[in-house]
Amino acid sequence: MADTPDQTIDIDAVREGAEEAVRAASAAIRAVLQQRTVKVGYKDFGEGPVTEADYAADAILRERLVPLIEGARWLSEESSEVAPLIRGEPTWVVDPLDGTREFLRGLPEFGVSVGLFVGDELVFGVVGLPVQDEVYSGLIWGDRLEARKDGVPLPLLPNDGIVEQVVVSRHDYEDRRIGYMLPWKSYPVGSAVLKLVYAATRPTHVYFSTGPRSVWDVAGGAALLMATGGMLMMVNGKTLRLSPQQIGIPPYAAGAPADCRVLLSELGVKFDD
């Protein structure tokens, strides 16, 4: 949590503007969904498909987010930076369409992810779920811990150590048989952004990510989760702190702290206390 928020940033205006930007990006994705055909390309080095919906959402987000904070930097999966990233400078970290494979398969398991870093801390994030027509945001700003869905406040997670379902990637579920490793029901979901929404809003769900992930996949949903009292916990039991300077994300559990500990303990992690 940022101890001394940047007083030059009107965070409430930024939150309103960012939520509207994500709504517009989600609408652009829905418009592409309604087309009879979708233009698809493939990234270098086997990193997966990219569609016209990715690019349309990215253009909208860049146009609307960058002006919200003067001098803000830009890190997106689908476009180049405006200028070199400088540690500590306000930085937007964006995945305009997390879950492109699910989008192409017709599965409603994709979303828009936007995170804002200030002073090397994740302080705000927005998630849009285009098919569900929902927008979530999380604010971690000084002593303000605020999460909301479509403008309505969300409650804090109970942090009671009760786990009933573990949300996992479809790949882990289908190919790695992760369900056999855990004593709880496994729930496969496509995109990281949707799994993080579940972890932040469903008290008995924990998201277990075996990786690899990138910071743009995780930042928006992580801010939402943190604003509901949750966290990302690495498999060594330590807090996972995100940064625009570190693209790759190691495996983690996501949920209320006590719930994450219960999950990782089942997997053999030893905690000092």
C-alpha positions as CSV (number, residue, x, y, z in Angstrom):
1,M,0.0,0.0,0.0
2,A,1.3,3.5,-0.9
3,D,2.2,5.3,2.4
4,T,2.1,8.8,1.0
5,P,0.0,9.1,-2.1
6,D,1.1,11.4,-4.9
7,Q,-0.9,14.6,-4.2
8,T,-0.5,15.7,-7.8
9,I,-2.8,12.9,-8.9
10,D,-6.6,13.3,-8.5
11,I,-7.1,9.6,-7.9
12,D,-10.9,9.8,-7.9
13,A,-11.0,11.5,-11.3
14,V,-8.5,8.9,-12.5
15,R,-10.7,6.1,-11.3
16,E,-13.8,7.5,-13.0
17,G,-11.9,8.1,-16.3
18,A,-10.3,4.6,-16.2
19,E,-13.5,2.8,-15.6
20,E,-15.1,4.7,-18.5
21,A,-12.1,3.8,-20.7
22,V,-12.5,0.1,-19.8
23,R,-16.2,0.2,-20.6
24,A,-15.4,1.7,-24.0
25,A,-12.8,-1.0,-24.6
26,S,-15.2,-3.7,-23.6
27,A,-17.8,-2.3,-26.0
28,A,-15.2,-2.4,-28.8
29,I,-14.5,-6.1,-28.1
30,R,-18.2,-6.9,-28.1
31,A,-18.6,-5.1,-31.5
32,V,-15.9,-7.4,-32.9
33,L,-17.6,-10.4,-31.4
34,Q,-20.7,-9.6,-33.4
35,Q,-18.9,-9.6,-36.7
36,R,-19.2,-12.6,-39.0
37,T,-15.4,-12.9,-39.3
38,V,-12.5,-11.8,-37.1
39,K,-9.0,-10.9,-38.3
40,V,-6.4,-13.0,-36.5
41,G,-2.6,-12.8,-36.5
42,Y,0.1,-14.5,-34.5
43,K,2.9,-13.0,-32.4
44,D,6.5,-13.8,-32.7
45,F,8.2,-16.6,-30.8
46,G,5.0,-18.7,-30.4
47,E,3.3,-16.3,-28.0
48,G,-0.2,-16.9,-29.2
49,P,-2.8,-15.2,-31.3
50,V,-3.8,-11.6,-31.5
51,T,-7.0,-10.2,-33.0
52,E,-8.5,-7.0,-34.2
53,A,-10.4,-6.9,-30.9
54,D,-7.0,-6.8,-29.0
55,Y,-5.9,-3.9,-31.1
56,A,-9.2,-2.0,-31.0
57,A,-9.3,-2.2,-27.2
58,D,-5.7,-1.2,-26.9
59,A,-6.1,1.9,-29.0
60,I,-9.1,3.1,-27.0
61,L,-7.3,2.5,-23.7
62,R,-4.1,4.3,-24.8
63,E,-6.1,7.3,-26.1
64,R,-8.1,7.6,-22.9
65,L,-5.8,6.5,-20.1
66,V,-2.5,8.3,-20.9
67,P,-4.0,11.8,-20.6
68,L,-5.5,11.0,-17.1
69,I,-2.1,11.5,-15.5
70,E,0.4,13.9,-17.0
71,G,3.7,12.2,-17.9
72,A,2.3,8.7,-17.3
73,R,4.2,5.8,-18.9
74,W,2.6,3.0,-20.9
75,L,3.2,-0.7,-20.9
76,S,0.9,-2.8,-22.9
77,E,1.0,-6.3,-24.3
78,E,-0.2,-5.1,-27.7
79,S,1.6,-1.8,-28.3
80,S,5.0,-0.1,-27.8
81,E,5.8,2.2,-24.9
82,V,5.4,6.0,-25.4
83,A,8.8,6.4,-23.7
84,P,11.3,4.3,-21.8
85,L,9.9,3.2,-18.4
86,I,11.4,4.9,-15.4
87,R,11.1,3.2,-12.0
88,G,8.7,5.0,-9.7
89,E,7.0,7.1,-12.5
90,P,3.2,6.6,-12.9
91,T,2.8,3.7,-15.3
92,W,-0.2,2.2,-16.9
93,V,0.1,-1.6,-17.3
94,V,-2.5,-2.9,-19.8
95,D,-3.7,-6.2,-21.3
96,P,-6.5,-5.0,-23.7
97,L,-7.8,-8.6,-24.1
98,D,-6.6,-11.2,-21.7
99,G,-7.8,-14.5,-22.8
100,T,-7.6,-14.2,-26.6
101,R,-7.7,-18.0,-27.1
102,E,-11.0,-18.1,-25.2
103,F,-12.3,-15.2,-27.2
104,L,-11.6,-17.1,-30.4
105,R,-13.2,-20.3,-29.0
106,G,-16.4,-18.5,-28.1
107,L,-15.9,-19.0,-24.4
108,P,-17.0,-16.0,-22.2
109,E,-13.8,-16.2,-20.2
110,F,-11.8,-13.1,-21.2
111,G,-11.4,-9.6,-20.1
112,V,-9.7,-6.2,-20.1
113,S,-7.0,-5.6,-17.5
114,V,-5.6,-2.2,-16.5
115,G,-3.3,-1.5,-13.6
116,L,-1.7,1.7,-12.4
117,F,1.7,1.8,-10.6
118,V,2.8,4.9,-8.7
119,G,6.1,5.1,-6.8
120,D,6.8,1.4,-7.6
121,E,3.5,0.4,-6.0
122,L,0.3,-1.0,-7.6
123,V,-2.2,1.5,-6.4
124,F,-5.2,1.0,-8.7
125,G,-6.7,-1.4,-11.2
126,V,-9.7,-1.9,-13.4
127,V,-11.1,-5.1,-14.9
128,G,-13.7,-5.2,-17.7
129,L,-15.7,-8.4,-18.5
130,P,-17.1,-7.6,-22.0
131,V,-19.6,-10.6,-22.3
132,Q,-20.9,-10.1,-18.8
133,D,-20.9,-6.2,-19.3
134,E,-19.3,-5.7,-15.9
135,V,-16.5,-3.4,-14.7
136,Y,-14.6,-3.9,-11.5
137,S,-12.1,-1.6,-9.9
138,G,-9.8,-1.7,-6.9
139,L,-8.1,1.3,-5.2
140,I,-5.2,0.9,-2.8
141,W,-4.3,4.5,-2.0
142,G,-2.8,5.5,1.3
143,D,-5.4,4.4,3.9
144,R,-8.1,4.0,1.3
145,L,-8.9,0.4,0.4
146,E,-11.9,0.5,-2.0
147,A,-13.3,-2.1,-4.4
148,R,-16.4,-1.8,-6.5
149,K,-18.4,-3.4,-9.2
150,D,-20.2,-1.1,-11.6
151,G,-19.9,1.6,-9.0
152,V,-21.3,-0.4,-6.1
153,P,-18.8,-1.1,-3.2
154,L,-17.6,-4.7,-2.7
155,P,-17.1,-6.2,0.7
156,L,-13.8,-7.3,2.1
157,L,-12.9,-11.0,2.0
158,P,-13.6,-12.8,5.3
159,N,-10.0,-14.2,5.5
160,D,-11.2,-17.2,7.5
161,G,-9.1,-20.0,5.9
162,I,-12.1,-21.6,4.4
163,V,-11.4,-23.0,0.9
164,E,-14.1,-24.7,-1.2
165,Q,-12.9,-24.3,-4.7
166,V,-9.5,-23.7,-6.4
167,V,-9.7,-21.8,-9.6
168,V,-7.1,-23.0,-12.1
169,S,-6.1,-22.5,-15.7
170,R,-7.8,-24.6,-18.3
171,H,-4.4,-25.9,-19.4
172,D,-3.6,-27.0,-15.9
173,Y,-6.9,-28.7,-15.5
174,E,-6.9,-30.5,-18.9
175,D,-3.2,-31.3,-19.4
176,R,-1.6,-31.4,-15.9
177,R,-4.5,-33.0,-14.0
178,I,-4.1,-30.5,-11.2
179,G,-7.4,-31.6,-9.7
180,Y,-5.9,-34.8,-8.5
181,M,-3.3,-32.9,-6.4
182,L,-5.9,-31.0,-4.4
183,P,-8.6,-32.0,-1.9
184,W,-11.0,-29.3,-3.2
185,K,-13.0,-29.0,-6.3
186,S,-11.0,-27.5,-9.2
187,Y,-12.7,-24.9,-11.4
188,P,-11.0,-24.3,-14.8
189,V,-11.2,-20.8,-16.2
190,G,-9.5,-19.3,-19.3
191,S,-8.0,-15.9,-18.5
192,A,-6.0,-14.7,-15.5
193,V,-8.2,-11.6,-15.2
194,L,-11.4,-13.6,-14.7
195,K,-9.7,-15.9,-12.2
196,L,-8.6,-12.9,-10.2
197,V,-12.1,-11.5,-10.2
198,Y,-13.4,-14.8,-8.8
199,A,-10.7,-14.7,-6.1
200,A,-11.6,-11.2,-5.1
201,T,-15.4,-11.7,-5.1
202,R,-16.0,-15.3,-4.1
203,P,-14.9,-15.8,-0.4
204,T,-14.3,-19.5,-0.6
205,H,-12.4,-19.5,-3.9
206,V,-8.6,-19.3,-4.3
207,Y,-6.8,-19.0,-7.6
208,F,-3.7,-21.1,-8.0
209,S,-1.4,-20.1,-10.9
210,T,1.4,-22.3,-12.0
211,G,2.6,-19.8,-14.6
212,P,3.9,-18.5,-16.7
213,R,2.2,-15.1,-16.5
214,S,3.0,-11.6,-17.4
215,V,2.5,-8.4,-15.3
216,W,-0.1,-7.1,-17.8
217,D,-2.2,-10.3,-17.3
218,V,-2.2,-9.8,-13.5
219,A,-2.0,-6.1,-12.6
220,G,-5.7,-5.0,-12.9
221,G,-7.1,-8.1,-11.2
222,A,-4.4,-8.0,-8.5
223,A,-5.4,-4.4,-7.6
224,L,-9.1,-5.5,-7.3
225,L,-8.0,-8.4,-5.1
226,M,-5.8,-6.3,-2.9
227,A,-8.7,-3.8,-2.5
228,T,-10.9,-6.5,-1.1
229,G,-8.2,-7.5,1.4
230,G,-6.6,-10.3,-0.7
231,M,-3.1,-10.8,-1.9
232,L,-0.8,-12.7,-4.3
233,M,1.3,-15.2,-2.4
234,M,4.3,-16.9,-4.0
235,V,4.7,-20.7,-3.5
236,N,7.4,-19.9,-0.9
237,G,4.8,-18.2,1.2
238,K,6.1,-14.7,0.6
239,T,4.1,-11.8,-0.9
240,L,4.4,-11.4,-4.6
241,R,5.0,-7.7,-5.4
242,L,4.3,-6.7,-9.0
243,S,6.4,-4.1,-10.9
244,P,6.4,-2.7,-14.5
245,Q,10.1,-3.5,-14.6
246,Q,9.5,-7.2,-14.1
247,I,7.4,-8.7,-16.9
248,G,7.5,-12.4,-15.9
249,I,5.4,-13.5,-12.9
250,P,6.3,-16.6,-10.9
251,P,3.6,-19.1,-9.7
252,Y,1.3,-17.8,-7.0
253,A,-1.9,-18.3,-5.0
254,A,-4.4,-15.5,-5.0
255,G,-7.1,-14.9,-2.5
256,A,-7.5,-13.9,1.2
257,P,-4.2,-14.4,3.0
258,A,-5.4,-17.2,5.3
259,D,-7.0,-19.0,2.4
260,C,-3.7,-18.8,0.4
261,R,-1.9,-20.3,3.3
262,V,-4.3,-23.2,3.6
263,L,-3.9,-24.0,-0.1
264,L,-0.1,-23.7,-0.1
265,S,0.2,-25.7,3.1
266,E,-1.7,-28.5,1.3
267,L,0.9,-28.4,-1.4
268,G,3.7,-28.7,1.1
269,V,4.8,-25.2,1.9
270,K,6.1,-24.7,5.4
271,F,5.3,-21.4,7.2
272,D,7.6,-20.2,10.0
273,D,4.7,-19.3,12.3
